[in-house]
Amino acid sequence: MSRNYKLLVKNAKQVVLICNNGEKYLTRSRMQNLCVIEDGSIVIGSDGLIKAVGPADTIRSLYSEASFEQVIDASGMCVLPGLVDAHTHPVWAGDRVHEFAMKLAGATYMDVHRAGGGIHFTVEHTQAAEASQLLASLSSRLTRMQRAGTTLVECKSGYGLEVQAELKMLEVIEEARRTLPINISSTYCGAHAVPKGKTVEEATDDILQVQLPQLKERMSAGTLRVDNIDVFCEQGVFDLSSTRSILQAGKCMGLNINFHGDELHPMNSAQLGAELGALAISHLEEVTDEGIAAMARAKTAAVLLPTTAYILRLPQPRARDMLEAGVIVALGSDFNPNAYCCSMPIVMHLACVNMRMSMPEALAAATINAAYALGRSHTHGSLEVNKHGDLLVLKATRWEHVIYQLGGHQELIRYVVIGGNIVHDNDNTVDL
């Protein structure tokens, strides 16, 4: 046994492992019964991986001769896995705060879209922006997410809609992956909207004949790493046929299928995703019973986005029906100019209040299940030996406070740790 380790977190009032048998996801009753150690400690090795987690007395005895680069005394505090945000659009330029007033006055998502706002407004500004500008704003947004407890985040392109702008966005995401501590899952979302002046057929052909081949070339050369492919499958955007063609082409390139479906209209996206072996489908506000059943059978994760339904005043995703059917339910912030939320604790709170999830269900959905939706639950999403040493230390005696205290995470989160390194040391916490 090595005697030199990166980090010891000791004497925590609670250590929330989530699970402890190598589960890749949790469903049904397992989401209600999370694995929690009272009075626990955790050891992270020099390689950034968890070496031990267990009762504080046991860890103290086993590691009495060990040396640690850093020690956190978590007495009276709780330790949780780093949160996983399974759906974000964080690379863009242009300010859309004016659209919030339109929505408050009754404009729908598509009303704003038709008025020249929405995605197309952001596309124009993002296409014109320099990569350095996009990287600076992305870095700031990811830092805010990290301070709110997110240690693994999915980042989409999708405000380029033509090959050079889409590649620029993906290269910015790649640079952030290389230079920031937060873990990133990169998603190509060139089919986020139909570009102005193009038909759906023309946009689909451009993606299949121009964008994906250039993306494949860069991936093969090792200059760009992309993990997932996304399409906005919706009326007036990409129909089922186009969605199928694009997703299948991405799958043939080795990309995980992880797409927008059944958000504004019931498109049978859930059934399509299940048929194609999709890893995850997001939104699902209008999913049908048949779609829910298909996703449960296929083990396709449902990434639910309570911020979107809240801001757009949409029907809430049918979380309880999905949970009871055995669907793997995950959560995401849907951070974008339309839903400006960097905080997974707020997302979990909204999931509990508006989608009627329990607090254990919400935490499982924002950790192990969100990691599964990104193909990372073998390395992230729970505090188990040989997983990445990503965790939060909360200044609270019960872990539920991170959900219960709406907007209180800035005072609750004492430390954020990624790979055994303290990346956020918050000495501004205040007692409950």
C-alpha positions as CSV (number, residue, x, y, z in Angstrom):
1,M,0.0,0.0,0.0
2,S,1.3,3.5,-0.9
3,R,2.0,5.8,2.0
4,N,1.6,9.1,0.1
5,Y,-1.8,10.4,-0.8
6,K,-3.3,13.6,-2.2
7,L,-6.2,14.2,0.1
8,L,-7.8,13.0,3.3
9,V,-11.4,14.2,4.1
10,K,-11.9,13.0,7.7
11,N,-14.6,12.8,10.3
12,A,-17.6,13.9,8.2
13,K,-20.9,13.8,9.8
14,Q,-22.3,12.1,6.7
15,V,-20.5,10.7,3.6
16,V,-23.1,10.2,0.8
17,L,-21.7,7.5,-1.5
18,I,-25.0,7.3,-3.5
19,C,-24.3,3.6,-4.2
20,N,-21.5,1.1,-3.3
21,N,-21.8,-1.9,-5.5
22,G,-20.6,-0.5,-8.8
23,E,-24.1,0.3,-10.1
24,K,-24.1,2.3,-13.3
25,Y,-27.5,3.9,-12.6
26,L,-30.3,3.7,-10.1
27,T,-34.1,3.3,-10.7
28,R,-37.3,3.0,-8.8
29,S,-36.8,2.3,-5.0
30,R,-33.0,2.2,-5.3
31,M,-33.2,6.0,-5.9
32,Q,-34.9,6.4,-2.5
33,N,-32.3,4.4,-0.5
34,L,-29.0,6.1,-1.0
35,C,-25.9,4.7,0.6
36,V,-24.8,7.0,3.4
37,I,-22.0,6.5,5.9
38,E,-22.4,8.3,9.3
39,D,-19.1,9.6,10.7
40,G,-17.0,8.8,7.6
41,S,-13.7,9.6,5.9
42,I,-12.4,9.4,2.4
43,V,-8.9,9.0,0.9
44,I,-7.9,10.2,-2.6
45,G,-4.7,9.0,-4.1
46,S,-2.0,10.9,-6.0
47,D,-3.6,9.8,-9.2
48,G,-6.8,11.6,-8.3
49,L,-8.8,8.4,-7.7
50,I,-10.6,7.3,-4.5
51,K,-8.6,4.8,-2.6
52,A,-10.8,4.3,0.4
53,V,-14.1,5.4,1.9
54,G,-15.6,4.2,5.1
55,P,-16.1,4.8,8.8
56,A,-13.7,7.4,10.2
57,D,-12.3,5.0,12.8
58,T,-11.5,2.4,10.1
59,I,-9.9,4.9,7.8
60,R,-7.9,6.3,10.7
61,S,-6.6,2.9,11.7
62,L,-5.8,1.8,8.1
63,Y,-4.0,5.0,7.2
64,S,-2.3,5.9,10.5
65,E,1.2,5.8,8.8
66,A,0.1,7.5,5.6
67,S,1.0,11.1,4.6
68,F,-1.4,13.4,2.8
69,E,-0.7,16.5,0.7
70,Q,-3.9,18.1,2.2
71,V,-6.3,17.2,4.9
72,I,-9.9,18.5,5.3
73,D,-11.4,18.1,8.7
74,A,-15.1,17.7,7.8
75,S,-16.3,17.4,11.4
76,G,-20.0,18.4,11.6
77,M,-20.1,18.6,7.8
78,C,-21.3,16.4,4.9
79,V,-19.5,15.0,1.9
80,L,-21.3,14.3,-1.4
81,P,-20.2,13.3,-4.8
82,G,-19.5,16.1,-7.2
83,L,-22.7,17.1,-9.0
84,V,-23.2,16.2,-12.7
85,D,-25.0,18.6,-15.1
86,A,-26.2,16.5,-18.0
87,H,-27.4,19.2,-20.3
88,T,-25.9,22.7,-21.0
89,H,-25.4,25.1,-23.8
90,P,-22.6,27.2,-22.4
91,V,-20.8,28.5,-25.5
92,W,-22.4,31.6,-26.9
93,A,-22.2,35.4,-27.4
94,G,-25.0,38.0,-27.2
95,D,-27.3,39.0,-24.4
96,R,-30.9,37.9,-24.5
97,V,-32.2,39.4,-21.2
98,H,-34.7,41.4,-23.2
99,E,-36.4,38.1,-24.2
100,F,-37.3,37.4,-20.6
101,A,-39.6,40.4,-20.6
102,M,-41.3,39.1,-23.8
103,K,-41.9,35.7,-22.1
104,L,-43.2,37.3,-19.0
105,A,-45.7,39.2,-21.2
106,G,-46.9,35.9,-22.6
107,A,-44.7,35.2,-25.7
108,T,-44.0,31.5,-26.2
109,Y,-40.7,30.0,-27.1
110,M,-41.7,29.8,-30.8
111,D,-43.2,33.4,-30.7
112,V,-39.7,34.6,-29.7
113,H,-38.1,32.4,-32.3
114,R,-40.4,33.8,-35.1
115,A,-39.7,37.3,-34.0
116,G,-36.0,36.9,-34.8
117,G,-35.0,36.1,-31.3
118,G,-34.1,32.9,-29.6
119,I,-31.6,30.6,-31.1
120,H,-31.1,32.7,-34.3
121,F,-30.3,35.8,-32.3
122,T,-27.6,33.9,-30.5
123,V,-26.3,32.3,-33.7
124,E,-25.6,35.6,-35.3
125,H,-23.6,36.9,-32.3
126,T,-21.8,33.6,-31.8
127,Q,-20.8,33.3,-35.5
128,A,-19.3,36.8,-35.3
129,A,-17.5,36.3,-32.0
130,E,-13.8,35.5,-31.8
131,A,-12.8,32.1,-30.3
132,S,-10.9,33.9,-27.5
133,Q,-14.1,35.8,-26.5
134,L,-16.1,32.6,-26.5
135,L,-13.5,30.8,-24.4
136,A,-13.4,33.7,-21.8
137,S,-17.1,33.6,-21.3
138,L,-17.3,29.8,-21.3
139,S,-14.5,29.7,-18.6
140,S,-16.4,32.2,-16.4
141,R,-19.7,30.2,-16.8
142,L,-18.0,26.9,-16.0
143,T,-16.3,28.4,-13.0
144,R,-19.7,29.6,-11.7
145,M,-21.1,26.0,-12.2
146,Q,-18.1,24.6,-10.4
147,R,-18.6,26.9,-7.4
148,A,-22.2,25.6,-7.2
149,G,-20.9,22.0,-7.0
150,T,-20.8,20.8,-10.6
151,T,-17.7,18.7,-11.3
152,L,-18.8,17.1,-14.5
153,V,-20.7,19.0,-17.2
154,E,-22.0,18.3,-20.7
155,C,-21.2,21.2,-23.1
156,K,-23.0,21.5,-26.4
157,S,-22.2,23.4,-29.6
158,G,-25.2,24.4,-31.6
159,Y,-25.1,28.2,-32.0
160,G,-23.0,28.0,-35.1
161,L,-25.2,26.1,-37.5
162,E,-22.5,26.1,-40.2
163,V,-19.3,24.1,-40.3
164,Q,-16.7,26.7,-39.3
165,A,-18.8,28.2,-36.5
166,E,-19.7,24.8,-35.1
167,L,-16.0,23.7,-35.2
168,K,-15.0,26.9,-33.5
169,M,-17.4,26.2,-30.7
170,L,-16.2,22.6,-30.3
171,E,-12.6,23.8,-30.3
172,V,-13.4,26.3,-27.5
173,I,-15.0,23.4,-25.5
174,E,-11.8,21.3,-26.2
175,E,-9.6,24.1,-24.9
176,A,-11.7,24.5,-21.8
177,R,-11.4,20.7,-21.3
178,R,-7.6,21.0,-21.5
179,T,-7.2,24.1,-19.3
180,L,-9.9,23.9,-16.6
181,P,-10.3,21.4,-13.7
182,I,-14.0,20.7,-14.4
183,N,-14.7,17.5,-16.3
184,I,-16.4,18.1,-19.6
185,S,-18.5,15.8,-22.0
186,S,-18.5,17.5,-25.4
187,T,-21.6,17.4,-27.6
188,Y,-21.9,18.3,-31.3
189,C,-25.3,19.9,-31.8
190,G,-25.2,21.3,-35.3
191,A,-28.8,20.4,-35.7
192,H,-30.0,22.8,-33.0
193,A,-32.0,24.9,-35.5
194,V,-32.6,25.2,-39.2
195,P,-30.3,28.0,-40.5
196,K,-32.1,31.0,-42.0
197,G,-32.6,30.6,-45.7
198,K,-32.3,26.8,-45.6
199,T,-35.0,24.1,-45.6
200,V,-34.9,21.2,-43.2
201,E,-33.7,19.0,-46.1
202,E,-30.9,21.4,-47.0
203,A,-29.8,21.7,-43.4
204,T,-29.8,18.0,-42.9
205,D,-27.7,17.5,-46.1
206,D,-25.2,20.1,-44.9
207,I,-24.8,18.3,-41.6
208,L,-24.4,14.9,-43.3
209,Q,-22.2,15.9,-46.2
210,V,-20.2,18.8,-44.8
211,Q,-20.2,19.2,-41.0
212,L,-20.0,15.6,-39.8
213,P,-17.2,14.6,-42.3
214,Q,-15.1,17.6,-41.1
215,L,-15.8,16.7,-37.5
216,K,-14.8,13.1,-38.2
217,E,-11.6,14.2,-39.8
218,R,-10.6,16.3,-36.7
219,M,-11.6,13.5,-34.3
220,S,-9.5,11.0,-36.3
221,A,-6.5,13.3,-36.3
222,G,-6.8,13.6,-32.5
223,T,-7.2,17.4,-32.6
224,L,-10.8,17.4,-31.3
225,R,-12.6,15.1,-28.9
226,V,-16.3,14.9,-29.1
227,D,-18.5,12.5,-27.1
228,N,-22.1,12.9,-28.1
229,I,-24.4,14.0,-30.9
230,D,-27.6,16.0,-30.4
231,V,-30.5,17.1,-32.6
232,F,-33.4,19.3,-31.7
233,C,-36.3,17.0,-32.8
234,E,-39.3,19.3,-32.9
235,Q,-42.1,20.7,-35.2
236,G,-40.7,23.4,-37.3
237,V,-37.1,22.3,-36.6
238,F,-35.9,18.8,-37.4
239,D,-38.5,16.1,-38.1
240,L,-38.2,12.5,-37.2
241,S,-36.7,11.5,-40.5
242,S,-34.0,14.1,-40.5
243,T,-33.3,13.4,-36.8
244,R,-32.9,9.7,-37.5
245,S,-30.5,10.3,-40.3
246,I,-28.3,12.7,-38.3
247,L,-28.2,10.6,-35.2
248,Q,-27.4,7.4,-37.1
249,A,-24.6,9.1,-38.9
250,G,-23.2,10.3,-35.5
251,K,-23.5,6.9,-34.0
252,C,-21.5,5.4,-36.9
253,M,-18.7,7.9,-36.0
254,G,-18.7,6.5,-32.4
255,L,-20.7,9.4,-30.8
256,N,-23.3,8.7,-28.1
257,I,-26.8,9.6,-29.1
258,N,-28.0,12.3,-26.6
259,F,-30.7,14.6,-28.1
260,H,-33.6,17.0,-27.5
261,G,-37.0,15.3,-27.8
262,D,-40.7,15.7,-27.2
263,E,-40.3,19.1,-25.7
264,L,-43.0,21.3,-27.2
265,H,-45.0,18.6,-29.1
266,P,-45.3,14.8,-28.9
267,M,-43.0,13.8,-31.7
268,N,-42.4,10.2,-30.7
269,S,-38.8,11.1,-30.1
270,A,-38.6,8.8,-27.1
271,Q,-39.5,5.8,-29.3
272,L,-37.0,6.8,-31.9
273,G,-34.3,7.2,-29.3
274,A,-35.0,3.9,-27.8
275,E,-34.9,2.2,-31.2
276,L,-31.6,3.8,-32.1
277,G,-30.0,2.9,-28.7
278,A,-29.8,6.5,-27.5
279,L,-27.9,6.9,-24.3
280,A,-30.1,9.8,-23.3
281,I,-33.0,12.1,-24.4
282,S,-33.6,15.5,-22.9
283,H,-36.7,17.6,-22.1
284,L,-39.6,15.1,-22.7
285,E,-42.3,17.5,-21.5
286,E,-44.6,16.0,-24.1
287,V,-43.5,12.4,-23.9
288,T,-46.2,9.7,-24.4
289,D,-46.9,6.6,-22.3
290,E,-45.5,4.6,-25.1
291,G,-42.4,6.7,-25.2
292,I,-41.8,6.2,-21.5
293,A,-42.2,2.5,-21.8
294,A,-39.8,2.3,-24.7
295,M,-37.1,4.3,-22.8
296,A,-37.5,2.1,-19.8
297,R,-36.9,-1.0,-21.9
298,A,-34.0,0.4,-23.8
299,K,-32.3,1.9,-20.7
300,T,-32.2,5.3,-22.3
301,A,-31.8,8.0,-19.7
302,A,-34.4,10.8,-19.4
303,V,-32.5,14.1,-18.8
304,L,-35.2,16.3,-17.3
305,L,-34.7,20.1,-17.2
306,P,-36.9,21.7,-14.6
307,T,-35.5,25.2,-15.3
308,T,-36.9,25.1,-18.8
309,A,-40.4,24.2,-17.9
310,Y,-40.3,26.8,-15.1
311,I,-39.1,29.7,-17.3
312,L,-41.2,28.9,-20.3
313,R,-44.2,27.9,-18.2
314,L,-44.4,24.6,-20.0
315,P,-46.1,21.4,-18.5
316,Q,-43.7,19.8,-16.1
317,P,-41.9,16.7,-17.3
318,R,-43.7,13.6,-16.1
319,A,-41.0,12.6,-13.6
320,R,-43.1,10.4,-11.4
321,D,-44.5,8.4,-14.3
322,M,-41.0,7.9,-15.6
323,L,-39.7,6.9,-12.2
324,E,-42.5,4.4,-11.6
325,A,-42.0,2.9,-15.1
326,G,-38.3,2.3,-14.3
327,V,-36.8,4.9,-16.6
328,I,-33.3,6.1,-15.6
329,V,-34.1,9.7,-14.6
330,A,-31.3,12.3,-14.7
331,L,-31.2,16.1,-14.3
332,G,-29.6,19.0,-16.1
333,S,-29.6,22.7,-15.8
334,D,-30.2,23.4,-19.5
335,F,-27.9,26.5,-19.0
336,N,-28.4,28.7,-22.1
337,P,-29.4,32.3,-22.9
338,N,-33.1,31.2,-22.5
339,A,-32.5,29.5,-19.1
340,Y,-29.7,31.2,-17.3
341,C,-29.1,28.8,-14.4
342,C,-25.6,27.6,-13.3
343,S,-26.8,25.8,-10.2
344,M,-27.5,22.2,-9.9
345,P,-28.7,22.6,-6.3
346,I,-31.4,24.9,-7.6
347,V,-32.2,22.4,-10.4
348,M,-32.7,19.7,-7.7
349,H,-34.9,22.0,-5.6
350,L,-37.1,22.7,-8.7
351,A,-37.2,19.0,-9.5
352,C,-38.5,18.2,-6.0
353,V,-41.1,21.0,-5.8
354,N,-42.4,21.1,-9.4
355,M,-41.8,17.5,-10.6
356,R,-42.5,15.9,-7.2
357,M,-39.3,14.1,-6.9
358,S,-38.0,13.2,-3.5
359,M,-34.7,14.6,-2.3
360,P,-32.9,11.3,-2.6
361,E,-34.3,10.8,-6.1
362,A,-33.1,14.3,-7.1
363,L,-29.6,13.7,-5.8
364,A,-29.3,10.4,-7.5
365,A,-30.6,12.0,-10.7
366,A,-27.9,14.7,-10.4
367,T,-25.0,12.3,-9.7
368,I,-24.9,8.7,-10.8
369,N,-27.8,8.9,-13.3
370,A,-26.6,12.1,-14.9
371,A,-23.1,10.5,-15.2
372,Y,-24.8,7.5,-16.9
373,A,-26.5,9.9,-19.4
374,L,-23.0,11.0,-20.3
375,G,-21.5,7.5,-20.5
376,R,-19.4,8.3,-17.4
377,S,-21.0,6.4,-14.5
378,H,-18.1,4.0,-14.3
379,T,-15.9,6.9,-13.3
380,H,-18.1,9.6,-11.9
381,G,-21.4,10.0,-10.0
382,S,-20.7,8.2,-6.7
383,L,-18.0,8.0,-4.0
384,E,-16.6,4.5,-4.7
385,V,-13.1,3.1,-4.7
386,N,-11.3,3.7,-8.1
387,K,-13.7,6.4,-9.2
388,H,-12.6,10.0,-9.7
389,G,-12.1,11.9,-6.5
390,D,-14.7,14.6,-7.2
391,L,-16.7,15.7,-4.2
392,L,-18.4,18.5,-2.2
393,V,-18.0,19.3,1.4
394,L,-21.2,21.0,2.8
395,K,-21.2,23.1,6.0
396,A,-24.3,21.3,7.2
397,T,-25.0,18.2,9.4
398,R,-27.5,16.7,6.9
399,W,-26.9,16.5,3.1
400,E,-30.5,17.4,2.3
401,H,-29.7,21.1,3.0
402,V,-28.1,21.4,-0.4
403,I,-31.6,21.0,-1.9
404,Y,-33.7,22.3,0.9
405,Q,-32.1,25.8,1.0
406,L,-33.2,27.4,-2.2
407,G,-30.4,29.4,-3.6
408,G,-28.3,28.8,-0.4
409,H,-25.5,26.8,-2.0
410,Q,-23.1,29.7,-1.9
411,E,-23.2,29.7,1.9
412,L,-23.4,25.9,2.2
413,I,-20.6,24.5,-0.1
414,R,-17.4,24.8,1.9
415,Y,-15.1,22.9,-0.6
416,V,-15.3,21.6,-4.1
417,V,-12.8,18.9,-4.9
418,I,-12.0,17.6,-8.4
419,G,-9.5,14.7,-8.8
420,G,-8.4,15.2,-5.2
421,N,-7.6,18.9,-5.8
422,I,-9.4,21.6,-3.9
423,V,-10.7,23.8,-6.7
424,H,-13.1,25.9,-4.6
425,D,-12.3,26.9,-1.0
426,N,-15.2,28.9,0.3
427,D,-14.4,30.5,3.6
428,N,-17.6,32.7,3.3
429,T,-19.9,30.0,4.5
430,V,-22.3,31.0,7.3
431,D,-23.8,28.7,10.0
432,L,-27.4,27.6,9.7
